[in-house]
Amino acid sequence: MDNAAVARLFDELADLLEIAGENPFKTRAYRAFAQTAREHGEPLAVLASRGELLALPGVGKAIAAKVDAAMHTGSFPALERARAAVPDSVRRLLEVPGLGPKLVRTLWKDAGVVSLGELAYACEENKLAHVNGVGPKRQARVHAAVQSLLEKGGGALLATALAASRAIEALLLEAGATEVTPLGAARRGVELVRELVVLVRGIAPKRVAPLLDAQDSLGGVRAHAAADGATLVVHGLSIRARVVRDSEWVHALLTGTGDERHVAWLESHAGGDLAAVCARAKTEDDVYRALGLPVVPPELREGEVTRVPETLLRRADVRGFFHVHTDWSDGTAPILGMARAAARGGFRYLGISDHSRAAAYANGLDAERLREQAKAIAIARREATGCAIFHGVEVDIMDDGSLDLDDDVLASLDFVIASVHAKLSMTHEEMTARLVRAVSHPLVTILGHPTGRLLLGRRGYSFDLEAVARAAAANDTYLEINANAQRLDLNDTMVARAANQGASFAIDPDAHAEHGIDETALGVLVARRAGLTRDRVLNARDRDEMATVLAARKEKALARLGRSKR
């Protein structure tokens, strides 16, 4: 083992001890020795063989023994103990540029961040902005860095791929292209995208690479020219801009969107000459009709599709949403700011649902602060135009399935979202019982992010989805399709499974800032992939109908609880 390798071991030990909160004098001693090891001209192995390690500055018997062990085994007991004391996922936080061990300890112990995925989500939820040593600007830098690290492995988030596609579209349309659209997994709305192909027409292929190469908004990486466009990599996402002639457009769009099984199915119905059918068509829909098949929307183009719901949910069907956080808890914008952002997005209503008191890390609200917030919402309602504001809360589901706030408090609200935020490692049976009890509570309107997963960061907890879906359906409780870019929870297959049990759904952005409202569209993609129709979606109702539904639901809940309407 050379000097640099030994130095890395002692730097690692110092980092781990600092994360664990050990004696700072030890930490400094190990860092000092690491520096000595790197700078010493003679190999430490030679010094050790001559018994001269103790002659080095700051080296005592303890450090010398560790070096000797490292030379023979590649490690030493103190390092192994330190590794065992800090979870691997926490140690990975050190990979984020700008995060030192002291800040990693703060994130782990004070903010509950235990993985790269949770760090990205904590940034998204604005949880780091007020952490000592971070602040809003550093939070933004950390968010970008950790997202890049995450996407080097399992692909890019759907939101990342679509944002890259929109940036390329705007650039190429301005340069003269007549049409630009994503293909493949991104167009189908798949939650993780490994490669993004952007189809282009109306521009010369040789012009594409220089245009993309100059764009900092795409990551400032070099685009490589290709015969039909350009290839580039942005934050770990492989991107190809493919230029085709107008006569090839429909065929390229159709075969580039569907998965292999779907394209093979189309080819079989076209007698092996799908290109000829496409050449005679003006649109993709024309091709399906010419083949005597149902017109299949992009989100459903996987395998053979024999039936397409006539009232498949559309983006325009979602008239409002719930699950919105403000600066009363861990959001960045005031109530009125979120309402105005919703109105700008064409929505007719939104539901404010800041965290409850158990979420102390998110400045959760107790009963008194909820009463104060009700007054603030009353004022915001007078000032907001075109967008109604419903008052709710995201209440924590406790270990036994009870709720963080009592019934009197919950009964004062328009709606209640109940979510699990802690004790995620319960057994399958325990978590199932916890969730069934929560969705069976008369005042719970929506079960928030039902699996607790974070894309690229944390697997969801284990529970019996069918049992929870049946309980939700029996109690008129909606399961959430959480549209936050890093959640998409439930996913499309789980939505379909829950729908088969009679469950209905609410599509919510889980927005912590004004721009988070835009992610509602991602939830619509999930719903479409699951084949949901608008009648199964709570917020596919307009404002007046929604007010009536919520009021009637609360009256029924109070009757179940044996209380009169307040």
C-alpha positions, -999 to 999 in steps of 0.1 A, spaced: 0 0 0 16 33 -11 15 65 9 -14 80 -9 -36 49 -2 -27 50 35 -35 88 36 -69 80 21 -77 56 49 -68 81 76 -88 108 58 -118 84 57 -114 77 94 -113 114 103 -144 120 82 -163 92 98 -153 102 133 -164 137 126 -198 125 112 -202 104 143 -194 133 166 -162 118 181 -134 136 198 -122 165 175 -86 161 187 -85 126 173 -100 138 141 -74 165 137 -46 141 145 -57 117 118 -60 144 92 -25 157 101 -11 123 97 -28 118 63 -12 150 51 22 138 65 18 105 46 10 122 13 39 146 16 66 122 29 91 113 2 100 78 15 74 50 14 58 43 48 62 6 42 100 11 42 99 32 74 77 6 90 102 -22 81 129 -2 98 108 6 128 110 43 121 73 54 119 75 69 153 100 94 141 74 111 119 57 142 132 26 135 153 30 97 151 25 77 183 22 40 189 -16 41 181 -11 55 147 19 34 140 -1 3 148 -29 14 124 -4 19 96 12 -15 102 -23 -31 101 -32 -12 69 1 -25 52 -9 -61 59 -47 -61 55 -57 -29 37 -76 -16 67 -74 -15 105 -100 -22 133 -106 15 142 -116 23 106 -139 -8 104 -156 3 137 -161 38 123 -175 24 91 -200 3 110 -211 33 131 -221 54 100 -245 39 75 -232 35 39 -259 57 26 -249 85 49 -212 81 39 -222 86 3 -233 121 12 -196 130 12 -196 125 -25 -216 157 -30 -193 186 -38 -193 211 -10 -205 188 17 -180 181 44 -183 157 73 -195 184 98 -224 193 75 -231 157 67 -235 151 105 -259 180 108 -280 167 79 -280 132 93 -287 140 130 -307 172 127 -325 169 94 -329 131 92 -312 129 58 -298 94 54 -292 90 17 -285 109 -15 -322 105 -26 -334 119 7 -309 148 4 -323 157 -31 -359 155 -17 -349 176 13 -336 203 -11 -368 200 -31 -389 205 0 -367 235 11 -357 217 43 -320 227 40 -324 264 35 -326 271 72 -300 245 83 -270 261 99 -242 263 73 -265 259 42 -288 287 32 -309 290 0 -280 295 -25 -260 266 -11 -291 244 -11 -296 251 -48 -260 241 -55 -263 209 -34 -296 200 -51 -280 202 -86 -249 183 -75 -268 155 -58 -293 151 -86 -264 147 -110 -249 120 -88 -282 101 -86 -288 102 -123 -254 86 -131 -268 53 -120 -303 43 -126 -313 68 -153 -327 103 -151 -360 113 -135 -388 118 -160 -389 154 -150 -352 159 -159 -357 142 -193 -388 163 -201 -371 195 -191 -341 187 -213 -365 180 -242 -383 213 -237 -350 232 -237 -339 215 -269 -374 221 -284 -373 258 -277 -337 261 -290 -344 243 -323 -377 258 -330 -361 293 -327 -334 281 -351 -360 271 -377 -371 236 -369 -408 230 -376 -415 203 -350 -396 188 -320 -409 161 -297 -394 135 -273 -397 98 -281 -394 65 -261 -398 63 -224 -400 101 -220 -430 104 -243 -446 73 -227 -442 90 -192 -420 63 -177 -407 74 -143 -370 69 -151 -354 76 -185 -321 61 -195 -319 76 -230 -338 106 -244 -343 107 -282 -357 140 -295 -372 138 -329 -368 169 -351 -379 180 -385 -375 212 -406 -338 218 -399 -306 205 -415 -289 178 -393 -255 195 -395 -269 226 -378 -280 207 -346 -247 199 -330 -233 234 -330 -266 248 -316 -267 223 -287 -230 227 -280 -234 263 -271 -261 259 -245 -253 262 -208 -289 255 -201 -283 219 -212 -254 214 -189 -226 230 -208 -214 197 -223 -202 191 -258 -226 179 -284 -211 154 -309 -223 156 -345 -241 126 -359 -253 119 -394 -289 126 -385 -284 152 -357 -263 152 -325 -256 132 -293 -248 146 -259 -249 138 -222 -266 161 -197 -264 152 -159 -259 115 -168 -287 114 -193 -278 103 -228 -296 125 -253 -298 121 -291 -314 147 -314 -326 129 -345 -336 148 -376 -359 132 -402 -376 143 -434 -413 152 -434 -420 120 -452 -404 99 -425 -420 118 -396 -450 96 -388 -431 63 -390 -403 77 -368 -427 91 -343 -447 58 -341 -418 34 -340 -397 56 -317 -425 60 -291 -438 25 -285 -417 -2 -268 -404 -31 -289 -435 -53 -283 -459 -26 -293 -440 -18 -325 -439 -56 -333 -476 -58 -328 -482 -29 -352 -459 -45 -378 -479 -78 -375 -511 -59 -383 -494 -41 -411 -483 -73 -427 -447 -64 -420 -448 -32 -440 -456 -6 -413 -435 20 -431 -458 19 -461 -489 24 -440 -472 54 -422 -462 69 -455 -498 72 -465 -508 87 -431 -508 123 -419 -509 114 -382 -502 85 -359 -539 82 -352 -544 76 -390 -521 46 -388 -540 29 -360 -573 35 -378 -559 22 -410 -549 -10 -392 -583 -14 -377 -569 -9 -342 -580 14 -313 -561 47 -313 -535 42 -286 -522 73 -268 -484 75 -262 -486 66 -225 -502 32 -233 -479 21 -261 -464 -9 -244 -472 -44 -257 -505 -52 -274 -533 -28 -266 -568 -42 -273 -588 -16 -255 -584 21 -247 -607 38 -221 -630 63 -239 -627 88 -211 -590 84 -203 -579 112 -181 -565 143 -198 -544 171 -184 -573 195 -189 -595 173 -167 -575 181 -136 -592 214 -124 -573 218 -91 -552 200 -66 -544 195 -29 -512 188 -10 -496 223 -12 -471 235 14 -465 272 22 -440 292 43 -462 283 73 -443 250 74 -415 240 50 -427 258 18 -410 288 3 -440 309 -8 -469 325 11 -505 312 8 -515 339 -17 -484 333 -38 -493 296 -42 -529 305 -50 -518 330 -77 -494 305 -92 -522 279 -94 -544 304 -111 -516 312 -136 -515 275 -144 -551 275 -152 -563 257 -121 -596 266 -104 -587 257 -68 -559 244 -45 -558 229 -11 -533 243 14 -520 214 35 -490 223 56 -474 197 79 -488 188 113 -469 192 146 -451 158 145 -431 170 116 -411 193 138 -382 192 112 -407 209 88 -420 235 112 -453 215 115 -484 232 127 -502 225 160 -539 233 167 -532 269 176 -512 276 145 -538 259 123 -564 283 137 -541 312 129 -535 299 94 -573 297 89 -575 334 95 -547 340 70 -564 318 44 -596 338 49 -577 370 40 -560 353 11 -594 341 -2 -605 378 -5 -574 387 -24 -571 357 -47 -589 359 -80 -600 329 -101 -587 303 -77 -605 290 -46 -585 280 -16 -594 250 6 -578 247 40 -564 213 51 -534 197 67 -509 170 60 -513 151 92 -487 125 103 -499 89 106 -485 77 139 -470 42 145 -503 27 154 -523 43 126 -537 71 148 -534 107 136 -511 135 149 -540 159 156 -573 152 174 -607 150 157 -618 184 168 -589 201 150 -593 179 119 -631 186 118 -624 223 115 -607 218 81 -620 213 45 -599 182 39 -572 161 55 -542 144 39 -527 116 61 -491 106 54 -464 84 69 -431 103 75 -414 82 102 -409 46 112 -407 34 76 -391 1 85 -421 -15 101 -430 -51 91 -454 -57 61 -482 -66 85 -476 -37 109 -475 -11 80 -506 -26 65 -525 -23 97 -512 12 102 -524 24 68 -557 6 69 -565 23 102 -555 57 88 -576 54 56 -606 42 77 -607 74 98 -638 93 88 -620 126 85 -591 114 63 -598 125 27 -565 114 10 -537 90 18 -505 110 9 -476 94 -10 -488 59 -1 -455 40 -4 -431 66 9 -406 59 -19 -381 84 -34 -371 77 -69 -333 69 -71 -331 73 -34 -354 51 -12 -376 21 -18 -411 23 -5 -421 5 26 -438 -29 24 -475 -32 28 -506 -50 13 -517 -25 -13 -549 -44 -21 -560 -44 15 -553 -7 19 -571 1 -14 -602 -19 -3 -602 -1 30 -599 33 12 -627 25 -12 -650 13 17 -643 46 36 -646 70 7 -608 79 11 -587 87 -19 -552 74 -26 -528 100 -38 -508 100 -70 -481 122 -56 -468 140 -87 -436 154 -71 -408 146 -96 -389 125 -71 -419 105 -58 -445 96 -85 -461 77 -57 -482 57 -64 -466 45 -97 -487 34 -127 -488 -3 -119 -498 3 -83 -525 27 -94 -539 0 -117 -538 -26 -90 -556 -3 -65 -582 7 -91 -590 -29 -95 -599 -29 -58 -624 -1 -63 -601 28 -51 -603 63 -64 -574 88 -65 -563 124 -61 -534 138 -82 -514 162 -62 -481 181 -68 -468 180 -31 -456 215 -40 -432 233 -17 -427 263 -41 -446 280 -69 -428 261 -96 -437 228 -79 -473 232 -91 -462 224 -126 -454 189 -116 -491 181 -114 -487 172 -151 -464 143 -142 -492 128 -120 -515 130 -150 -490 109 -170 -490 83 -142 -528 82 -142 -529 78 -180 -504 50 -180 -526 33 -154 -556 37 -177 -575 60 -152 -607 77 -163 -617 111 -150 -645 97 -129 -619 80 -107 -600 112 -99 -612 135 -71 -598 167 -86 -612 162 -120 -642 181 -106 -646 218 -111 -645 243 -82 -682 244 -72 -686 207 -74 -654 202 -54 -667 225 -26 -700 205 -25 -682 171 -24 -658 182 4 -687 196 24 -709 165 20 -680 143 28 -672 162 60 -709 161 71 -709 123 66 -677 120 86 -691 140 115 -722 118 115 -700 87 116 -682 102 146 -715 111 163 -710 148 160 -732 175 146 -719 198 118 -700 227 132 
